Amino acid sequence: MNIRYSIAHAIVKPGETTLPHKLKTSTEVYYVLHGEGIIHIDEESAEVHSGQAIYIPPNTKQYIQNRGNSDLKLLCIVYPMWRIEDEEVL
């Protein structure tokens, strides 16, 4: 089996924000399993909630804030597969 993508399960606690970062060559999709927050992609931001998918193009600054009262749970799907050398924390 040749799987070319990776999937991670992330939990952002109420009031917390992920570190701003970008993936230089990979695309990413966040699928929100539970909770609500605000996604920031480059200069744009939008509210997100359960059941929503967010597409993040390569080489874009991104981070997500939990603005709710419960955990923000999401799947992070990266294609091609996530590699440490592809990620830049800003």
SULWOSUL-V420096 format. One record per backbone hydrogen bond with DSSP energy under -1.0 kcal/mol. CO is the residue of the C=O (numbers start at 1). NH is the residue of the N-H. If there is no record, write none. Layout:
# SULWOSUL-V420096
co->[CO:CO]
nh->[NH:NH]
This chain:
# SULWOSUL-V420096
co->[4:6:8:10:12:13:16:20:21:22:23:27:28:29:30:31:32:34:37:38:39:40:41:44:46:48:49:52:54:56:61:62:63:64:65:66:72:73:73:74:75:76:77:78:79:83:84:86:88]
nh->[81:78:76:74:72:16:66:90:62:88:59:79:56:77:54:75:51:73:48:65:46:63:44:41:39:37:52:32:30:28:42:21:40:18:38:15:12:33:34:10:31:8:29:6:27:86:87:24:22]
